[in-house]
Amino acid sequence: MTVKIAPSILSADMARLAEEIAEVERAGADMIHLDIMDGHFVPNLTFGPPLVRWLRGATRLPLDAHLMVTDPDPLVGPLAAAGTARVAVHVEACVHLHRTLASIRDAGMSPGIAINPATSPCLLDTAVQWADFVLVMSVDPGFGGQAFIPEALATVRRIRELGDVEVAADGGVAPSNAGALARAGAATLIAGSAVFGAPDRRAAIAAIRRAAEEGERA
């Protein structure tokens, strides 16, 4: 398994966003991660489809959206039109999860399920078959720069046991835990401050990737 690295622009310098994205693209990133927050499901408010449409023109990399919103359904069509490649919605937020995931797929995007650290993976026992990937939160959603919650490793392992589904990990990801995450079964590592907070983004991405590869081999 080749682990993918997806820098999260939540930790980027928004005043230099085009330059920041171009830099991590040159540095070897596999995707650009978008944290879309509504100020209700989480306290912060970030951005929506208009910025995503602009980002589509600023990078060749796939755009990976994580919807931390109370009502994700109205965003599905606009995000597809903006050029988003894949979208994760929270199991805690979706009243009709199957319907929401089906609408994401029907819109031409890859559907994913996000799950918070305190949520039991058993909620995904049936739902995982409707998704292409599961996004395991290894911090409480809503803020960048938080410390990694180690119990997320057990959630990654449990979800990998549910079937043939990709697992992504988001929150506090760094070289110090990338190996353990990859060993547990995470195929995509989403890193914000560990990449954008580093003076050398190429070295930062390489360090995370190297740690993940070493963890897989262990």
Legacy VTK file of the C-alpha trace (Angstrom):
# vtk DataFile Version 3.0
C-alpha trace
ASCII
DATASET POLYDATA
POINTS 218 float
0.000 0.000 0.000
1.319 3.419 -0.938
0.314 6.005 1.636
-0.992 9.295 0.220
-0.274 12.649 1.871
-2.963 15.340 1.791
-1.944 18.730 3.222
-4.856 20.590 4.802
-5.136 24.231 3.772
-6.742 25.017 7.143
-3.147 25.543 8.322
-1.976 27.440 5.237
-1.392 31.175 5.018
-4.691 32.263 3.474
-3.167 35.546 2.308
-0.764 33.486 0.150
-3.029 30.546 -0.604
-2.154 30.093 -4.278
1.569 30.114 -3.452
1.071 27.749 -0.514
-0.807 25.217 -2.640
1.725 25.449 -5.467
4.521 24.837 -2.963
3.028 21.662 -1.468
2.166 20.408 -4.955
5.825 20.782 -5.954
6.815 19.224 -2.622
5.081 15.932 -3.454
1.565 16.181 -1.999
-0.961 13.710 -3.417
-4.147 15.673 -2.689
-5.260 19.010 -1.281
-7.497 18.641 1.763
-10.338 21.119 2.306
-11.881 21.574 5.763
-15.331 23.055 5.169
-16.942 24.230 8.433
-20.317 25.853 9.022
-19.989 27.367 12.516
-22.685 24.969 13.780
-21.397 21.406 13.651
-18.063 22.883 14.730
-17.452 26.358 16.191
-15.398 27.709 13.288
-16.560 28.951 9.882
-14.222 28.470 6.931
-15.208 28.558 3.245
-17.535 27.044 0.680
-17.875 26.114 -3.010
-16.818 29.506 -4.473
-13.328 29.151 -2.995
-13.228 25.479 -3.983
-13.974 26.493 -7.585
-11.047 28.910 -7.459
-8.794 26.220 -5.970
-9.672 23.853 -8.817
-7.975 26.291 -11.160
-4.945 26.695 -8.891
-3.767 23.072 -8.724
-3.728 19.843 -10.697
-4.068 17.781 -7.529
-7.393 16.169 -6.524
-9.464 18.195 -4.055
-10.500 16.220 -0.980
-13.330 17.894 0.983
-14.231 17.175 4.610
-17.654 18.606 5.447
-17.856 19.560 9.117
-21.389 20.849 8.664
-24.788 20.130 10.153
-26.546 19.790 6.788
-24.181 18.580 4.051
-26.764 17.769 1.373
-27.129 21.290 -0.119
-23.346 21.423 -0.648
-23.081 18.250 -2.736
-24.116 19.731 -6.090
-22.094 22.955 -5.760
-18.972 21.062 -4.677
-19.286 18.725 -7.651
-19.693 21.702 -9.979
-16.624 23.301 -8.381
-14.476 20.289 -9.292
-14.166 18.427 -5.994
-12.904 14.846 -6.358
-14.120 13.351 -3.097
-16.270 14.369 -0.154
-16.504 13.033 3.402
-19.605 13.696 5.510
-19.946 13.029 9.218
-21.900 10.022 10.420
-22.859 12.178 13.425
-24.467 14.811 11.165
-26.313 12.797 8.500
-29.858 11.745 9.293
-30.071 9.701 6.081
-26.467 8.682 5.493
-27.162 6.291 2.616
-29.045 8.985 0.726
-26.271 11.546 1.231
-23.504 9.157 0.155
-25.528 8.105 -2.887
-26.003 11.736 -3.888
-22.240 12.334 -3.660
-21.573 9.340 -5.906
-24.332 10.335 -8.334
-22.742 13.777 -8.608
-19.537 12.142 -9.854
-17.520 12.375 -6.635
-16.084 9.703 -4.358
-18.155 9.421 -1.139
-16.599 9.102 2.299
-17.761 8.898 5.912
-16.054 10.934 8.640
-16.157 9.771 12.236
-15.255 11.679 15.404
-12.847 10.334 18.049
-15.598 9.640 20.602
-17.936 7.914 18.112
-18.001 4.124 18.086
-16.928 2.521 14.775
-19.857 0.105 15.188
-22.049 2.837 13.655
-20.299 2.083 10.368
-20.879 -1.682 10.368
-23.529 -1.367 7.657
-22.772 2.060 6.229
-19.178 1.356 5.232
-20.334 -0.582 2.153
-21.775 2.639 0.706
-18.517 4.587 0.977
-15.199 4.565 -0.859
-13.301 5.747 2.192
-13.652 6.488 5.901
-12.063 9.576 7.429
-11.034 8.873 11.024
-10.682 12.024 13.088
-7.678 11.779 15.383
-8.538 15.128 16.994
-11.879 16.711 17.815
-12.967 18.487 14.617
-13.023 22.228 14.179
-9.518 23.467 14.934
-6.049 22.969 13.503
-2.934 22.342 15.534
-4.435 19.924 18.076
-2.598 17.005 19.676
-3.102 13.548 18.189
-5.564 11.300 20.090
-3.874 7.855 20.202
-7.167 5.964 20.583
-7.784 6.785 16.918
-5.395 3.962 16.032
-7.899 1.411 17.344
-10.634 3.051 15.276
-8.495 2.783 12.131
-7.860 -0.914 12.817
-11.547 -1.597 13.515
-12.685 0.055 10.296
-10.115 -1.853 8.257
-11.742 -5.018 9.598
-15.138 -3.946 8.224
-14.256 -4.456 4.578
-12.345 -3.234 1.565
-12.514 0.483 2.273
-9.781 3.085 2.286
-9.088 4.688 5.670
-7.826 8.250 6.006
-6.587 9.824 9.240
-6.989 13.508 10.023
-5.721 15.441 13.015
-2.340 15.878 14.635
-0.678 13.770 11.943
3.120 14.057 12.053
6.194 11.881 11.498
5.925 10.772 15.130
2.608 8.962 14.543
2.537 8.403 10.761
4.155 4.995 11.132
1.618 3.794 13.672
-1.253 5.074 11.533
0.033 3.317 8.418
0.635 0.123 10.377
-2.949 0.290 11.646
-4.201 0.557 8.056
-4.488 4.259 7.195
-3.878 4.791 3.476
-4.234 8.596 3.431
-2.656 10.907 5.997
-4.045 14.425 6.257
-1.568 16.866 7.752
-2.040 20.564 8.356
0.416 22.255 10.698
3.002 19.477 10.261
3.287 20.552 6.608
2.294 24.210 6.414
3.957 24.998 9.732
7.290 23.656 8.512
9.836 25.925 6.810
10.638 23.208 4.250
7.398 21.676 2.972
9.179 19.129 0.791
11.143 17.846 3.767
7.995 17.798 5.915
5.997 15.719 3.423
8.957 13.414 2.859
9.349 12.859 6.610
5.688 11.897 7.019
5.820 9.605 3.987
9.070 7.973 5.148
7.666 7.350 8.641
4.502 5.842 7.133
6.480 3.530 4.851
8.657 2.401 7.747
5.523 1.740 9.799
4.054 -0.411 7.026
7.195 -2.515 6.908
7.411 -2.951 10.675
LINES 1 219
218 0 1 2 3 4 5 6 7 8 9 10 11 12 13 14 15 16 17 18 19 20 21 22 23 24 25 26 27 28 29 30 31 32 33 34 35 36 37 38 39 40 41 42 43 44 45 46 47 48 49 50 51 52 53 54 55 56 57 58 59 60 61 62 63 64 65 66 67 68 69 70 71 72 73 74 75 76 77 78 79 80 81 82 83 84 85 86 87 88 89 90 91 92 93 94 95 96 97 98 99 100 101 102 103 104 105 106 107 108 109 110 111 112 113 114 115 116 117 118 119 120 121 122 123 124 125 126 127 128 129 130 131 132 133 134 135 136 137 138 139 140 141 142 143 144 145 146 147 148 149 150 151 152 153 154 155 156 157 158 159 160 161 162 163 164 165 166 167 168 169 170 171 172 173 174 175 176 177 178 179 180 181 182 183 184 185 186 187 188 189 190 191 192 193 194 195 196 197 198 199 200 201 202 203 204 205 206 207 208 209 210 211 212 213 214 215 216 217
